[in-house]
Amino acid sequence: MQPPDTPRKGRGAISNPALRYSDTRVETVDDGWDAEADELPPLPTVVRADPARTIIAHNNSPDVGFSQSINPYRGCEHGCVYCFARPTHAYLDHSPGLDFETKLYYKENAAALLVEELAHPRYVCKPITLGSNTDPYQPLERKLGVTRSILEVFAETRHPYSIVTKGATILRDLDLIAEAARARLVSVFVSITSLDHDIKRTLEPRTASPEKRFQIVSALAEAGVPVGVLVAPVIPLVTDPDLEAILERAHAAGARWAGYVLLRLPLEIRDLFDEWLKAHAPLKAEHVMSLMRQMHGGREYDSRWGVRQRGNGPYAELLARRFELACQRLGINEEDRVELDTTQFRRPSPGGQLDLL
């Protein structure tokens, strides 16, 4: 039998580490019987309804450009091994490892909850971001349509919103998104990590291909949707060689703005990413982690605002300069980002009907 720390096809995490608050620990031991073992069988995806009581989350972090967000799903089948949302699965008594991408929850009453919260007399209209934690267009959305139901509420109430995604299913909703764009009610950022198919296949296995993501940018731009790209995460020696090329292709596809985020390794993600490195890029592993420590004051991660997404030190400064020069050369970020219009908001009535008075 193969030890459980063997990569599985179609999954990003290699192991299922114990919860950080658990009283028990499991240690992998090679018993010598796996020399001629077959590939590990695929892990099935288990989907459950999440009986959420609220839908809009609020934050006051100065590192992000929004104060309100909605996450239609908990867990994400995209399987990005670097996802900073993985540790939140511990709140569901699941591991941040393979559990995060195989044990998924959807908010079946998302639209009804949203109408209820927007109808509250004290609600103040501010843009809401979809995709701040898990991707609103992960594969599960094709079947369940939770994200689309939220966009339909936004359309009815004329509520502004933004989307961050790496999922191709967003094009299914282009009718709603394009209509919102004409009223200055939406903007979209497409996340693009690498141009290397082998890296994409193991680092973020169930996401859209790099080519498909540029097609998403192009389709959104052609439909008049304000669109940008987020080069994220930038991983030293792994994905950072593609930084300028991603920006060039995104600009050619119609992206008007861009941003980047350095790899973040809080809590269990550090060990999950270290496993990935040793399995898929063993010759670079120590060098990559050394550079991460150089950018975080000798640690793999510094959680301070203003540092956690950019790092500091010579290598971090080099990345920032490369990004800045590429954007200047291409004309990206020359214009201010579209300011979404909050004045059109129509509060629904408590019974769920629009109040048009």
C-alpha positions in Angstrom: 0.0 0.0 0.0 1.3 3.5 -0.9 1.8 5.9 1.9 -0.9 8.6 2.1 1.6 11.4 1.3 1.7 10.4 -2.4 0.2 13.0 -4.9 -3.2 12.1 -6.2 -4.2 12.9 -9.8 -6.5 15.9 -9.9 -5.9 17.0 -6.3 -3.6 19.8 -5.1 -2.9 18.8 -1.4 -0.9 15.7 -0.9 -1.9 14.9 2.7 -4.7 15.5 5.2 -3.0 17.0 8.2 -4.7 16.8 11.6 -6.6 19.9 12.9 -4.4 22.2 14.8 -6.6 21.9 17.9 -7.0 18.1 17.7 -5.9 15.9 20.5 -4.7 13.2 18.1 -2.0 13.1 15.5 -1.4 10.8 12.6 2.1 10.1 11.3 2.9 8.7 7.9 5.2 5.6 8.0 6.6 3.8 5.0 6.2 0.1 5.7 8.2 -0.9 2.6 5.2 -2.5 0.8 4.6 0.2 -1.7 7.5 -0.4 -4.1 5.2 -1.7 -6.9 1.9 -0.2 -5.8 -0.6 1.2 -8.3 -1.5 4.9 -8.4 -3.7 5.9 -5.5 -7.4 5.8 -6.4 -9.2 9.2 -6.9 -10.8 10.8 -3.9 -14.6 11.4 -4.4 -16.0 14.9 -3.8 -18.7 15.0 -1.1 -21.1 17.9 -1.2 -23.4 19.0 1.6 -25.8 21.9 2.1 -24.5 24.6 4.5 -27.4 25.9 6.6 -26.0 29.5 6.8 -27.7 32.1 8.9 -26.0 35.1 7.3 -24.5 35.6 3.9 -22.6 38.9 3.8 -19.3 38.9 5.6 -17.5 42.1 6.7 -13.9 43.0 7.1 -11.7 46.0 8.0 -8.4 44.9 6.5 -6.5 47.7 4.8 -4.8 45.1 2.5 -8.0 44.4 0.5 -10.1 46.8 -1.5 -13.5 45.8 -0.2 -15.4 45.8 3.1 -18.1 43.3 2.2 -18.0 39.9 0.6 -20.0 36.8 -0.1 -18.7 33.2 -0.4 -21.3 30.9 -1.9 -19.2 27.8 -1.1 -17.0 26.5 1.8 -14.1 24.5 0.6 -13.1 24.5 -3.1 -12.7 21.8 -5.6 -10.2 23.8 -7.6 -7.7 22.3 -5.2 -5.1 25.1 -5.2 -2.5 23.9 -2.7 -1.6 27.5 -1.8 -5.2 28.7 -1.0 -5.2 30.9 2.1 -8.8 29.8 2.9 -7.7 26.2 3.6 -7.3 26.7 7.4 -11.0 27.8 7.7 -12.0 24.2 7.0 -10.9 23.5 10.6 -14.1 25.3 11.8 -16.1 22.5 10.1 -14.0 19.8 11.8 -12.2 19.0 8.5 -8.6 19.0 7.6 -7.2 22.0 5.6 -5.6 19.4 3.3 -7.4 17.0 1.0 -10.7 17.6 3.0 -10.7 21.2 1.9 -11.0 20.2 -1.8 -13.2 17.0 -1.4 -15.6 18.0 1.4 -17.6 20.9 0.1 -20.5 22.9 1.4 -22.9 25.2 -0.6 -25.2 27.9 0.8 -28.5 26.6 -0.6 -30.4 29.6 0.8 -27.9 32.2 -0.3 -30.3 34.2 -2.4 -33.0 34.3 0.2 -30.5 35.3 2.9 -29.2 38.1 0.7 -32.6 39.5 0.0 -33.3 39.5 3.8 -30.0 41.3 4.6 -30.4 43.9 1.9 -33.9 44.6 3.1 -32.7 45.5 6.6 -33.4 49.1 7.3 -29.8 49.7 8.6 -28.1 48.1 5.6 -25.8 50.6 3.8 -25.1 49.8 0.2 -21.4 49.2 -0.5 -19.9 47.0 -3.3 -19.8 43.3 -2.4 -17.0 41.0 -3.6 -17.6 37.4 -4.7 -14.5 35.2 -4.5 -12.6 36.7 -1.5 -12.1 33.2 0.0 -13.2 30.3 -2.2 -13.9 30.6 -5.9 -17.6 31.4 -6.7 -17.1 29.7 -10.1 -15.5 26.4 -8.9 -16.7 23.3 -10.8 -19.6 22.8 -8.4 -21.3 26.0 -9.5 -22.0 24.5 -13.0 -24.5 22.2 -11.3 -25.8 24.1 -8.3 -25.9 27.7 -9.6 -25.6 29.4 -6.2 -23.5 32.2 -7.5 -25.9 32.9 -10.4 -28.8 33.1 -7.9 -26.8 35.8 -6.0 -26.2 37.7 -9.3 -29.9 37.6 -10.0 -30.6 39.3 -6.6 -27.9 41.9 -7.5 -29.6 42.6 -10.8 -33.0 43.0 -9.2 -31.8 45.3 -6.5 -29.2 47.2 -8.7 -26.5 46.4 -6.2 -22.9 46.9 -7.2 -20.5 43.9 -6.9 -17.1 42.6 -8.0 -15.9 39.1 -8.8 -12.5 37.4 -8.4 -12.2 34.0 -10.2 -10.2 31.6 -12.1 -13.2 29.5 -13.2 -14.5 29.4 -16.8 -18.2 29.1 -15.6 -18.2 32.9 -15.2 -18.9 33.1 -19.0 -22.3 31.4 -18.4 -23.3 34.5 -16.5 -22.1 37.0 -19.0 -25.7 38.1 -19.7 -26.1 39.3 -16.1 -22.6 40.6 -15.8 -22.6 42.6 -19.1 -25.9 44.2 -18.2 -24.5 45.2 -14.8 -21.4 46.6 -16.5 -23.4 49.0 -18.6 -24.8 50.5 -15.4 -21.3 50.7 -13.7 -22.4 48.0 -11.2 -19.6 45.4 -11.7 -15.9 44.8 -12.2 -14.1 41.5 -12.6 -10.6 40.3 -11.8 -9.3 37.0 -13.3 -6.6 35.3 -11.3 -3.7 33.9 -13.4 -0.9 32.1 -11.6 1.4 30.5 -14.2 1.7 29.8 -18.0 3.2 26.4 -17.3 0.7 23.6 -17.8 2.7 21.2 -15.6 2.8 23.7 -12.8 -0.9 24.5 -13.2 -1.8 20.8 -13.3 -0.3 20.1 -9.9 -0.5 23.5 -8.1 -4.1 24.3 -9.0 -5.4 21.1 -10.6 -9.1 21.7 -11.3 -8.9 25.3 -12.4 -9.3 26.6 -16.0 -6.2 26.4 -18.2 -4.0 29.5 -18.7 -5.3 29.9 -22.2 -8.9 29.6 -21.1 -8.4 32.4 -18.5 -7.1 34.7 -21.2 -10.2 33.9 -23.2 -12.3 34.8 -20.2 -10.5 38.2 -20.0 -11.1 38.7 -23.7 -14.8 37.8 -23.6 -15.4 40.0 -20.6 -13.6 43.0 -22.3 -15.5 42.5 -25.5 -18.7 42.6 -23.6 -17.8 45.9 -22.0 -17.0 44.5 -18.6 -14.3 46.3 -16.7 -11.7 43.6 -16.3 -8.3 43.2 -14.7 -5.9 40.4 -13.8 -4.5 39.3 -10.5 -1.2 37.6 -10.8 -1.5 35.4 -7.7 0.2 34.0 -5.9 3.7 34.9 -7.1 5.9 32.1 -5.9 9.7 32.7 -6.1 11.4 30.5 -8.7 8.2 28.7 -9.5 5.7 31.1 -11.0 7.5 34.5 -10.8 9.4 33.9 -14.1 6.0 34.3 -15.8 5.1 37.6 -14.3 5.8 39.9 -17.3 4.5 37.4 -19.8 1.2 37.1 -17.9 0.8 40.8 -17.9 1.6 41.1 -21.6 -0.9 38.4 -22.6 -3.6 39.8 -20.2 -3.1 43.3 -21.7 -3.4 41.9 -25.2 -6.7 40.2 -24.1 -8.2 43.5 -22.9 -7.2 43.7 -19.2 -7.1 47.3 -18.1 -5.8 46.8 -14.5 -3.5 44.4 -12.7 -2.4 43.5 -9.3 -0.2 40.8 -7.7 0.0 38.9 -4.4 3.0 37.1 -3.0 2.5 33.5 -1.8 1.1 33.5 1.7 1.9 30.6 4.1 -0.2 30.9 7.3 -0.9 28.0 9.6 -1.2 24.6 7.9 -0.6 26.0 4.4 3.1 26.2 5.1 3.4 22.4 5.5 1.0 21.6 2.7 3.0 23.8 0.3 6.3 22.4 1.6 4.9 18.9 0.7 4.0 20.1 -2.7 7.5 21.5 -3.3 9.2 18.4 -2.3 7.0 16.2 -4.5 6.9 18.4 -7.6 9.9 20.7 -7.5 12.4 18.9 -5.2 15.5 20.6 -6.6 14.1 24.0 -5.9 12.4 23.3 -2.6 15.0 24.6 -0.2 15.8 27.6 -2.3 12.1 28.6 -2.6 11.6 28.4 1.1 14.8 30.3 1.8 13.5 33.2 -0.4 10.2 33.1 1.4 12.0 33.5 4.7 14.1 36.3 3.3 10.9 38.2 2.4 9.3 37.7 5.8 12.0 38.5 8.4 13.4 35.0 8.7 10.0 33.3 8.9 7.9 31.7 6.2 5.1 34.1 6.8 4.5 37.5 8.3 0.8 38.2 9.0 1.2 42.0 9.5 -1.0 44.2 7.3 1.0 45.8 4.6 3.6 43.0 4.6 1.6 39.7 4.2 0.8 40.3 0.5 4.0 41.8 -0.6 6.8 40.8 1.7 9.9 43.0 2.2 13.6 42.9 1.6 15.6 42.8 -1.7 13.7 40.0 -3.5 10.3 41.5 -2.6 11.5 44.8 -3.9 12.7 43.2 -7.1 9.3 41.6 -7.7 7.5 45.0 -7.0 9.8 46.8 -9.4 9.4 44.1 -12.1 5.6 44.4 -11.8 5.7 48.2 -11.9 7.9 48.4 -14.9 5.9 45.9 -16.8 2.6 47.7 -16.1 4.2 51.0 -17.2 5.5 49.6 -20.4 2.1 48.0 -21.3 -0.1 50.9 -20.1 -1.8 48.8 -17.4 -3.2 50.7 -14.4 -2.9 54.0 -16.2 -6.6 54.8 -15.5 -8.3 54.7 -12.2 -10.4 51.6 -11.6 -14.1 51.9 -12.2 -15.9 53.3 -9.2 -19.0 51.2 -8.8 -22.3 53.1 -8.5 -24.1 52.7 -5.2 -26.8 55.2 -5.9 -28.9 52.9 -8.0 -29.6 50.4 -5.1 -33.3 49.5 -4.6 -33.9 48.0 -1.2 -36.1 44.9 -1.4 -39.1 44.8 0.9 -38.9 42.6 4.0 -41.2 40.1 2.3 -38.7 39.6 -0.5 -40.3 41.9 -3.1 -38.6 45.0 -4.5 -39.6 48.3 -3.0 -39.8 50.6 -6.0 -41.2 53.6 -4.2 
